[in-house]
């Protein structure tokens, strides 16, 4: 059973339900096409991560973005 976890930053404009559905369908279709796995057994999870909850180079993404990086 394929399990795909999509992690994206939670932005000021959240993903819409339609965008999430399109991601789930697109990833499922890709797995069917590439590895010939049935869509009924494919699990896709979307995690939206707050920019305060991860960082690069010792600082949060929120801090980096506040400086335009």
Secondary structure, DSSP 4 states (H G I P E B T S, - for coil): --EEEEEEE--SSPPPHHHHHHHHHHHHHHHHHHH---GGG-EEEEEEEPGGG-EETTEEHHHHHHTT-
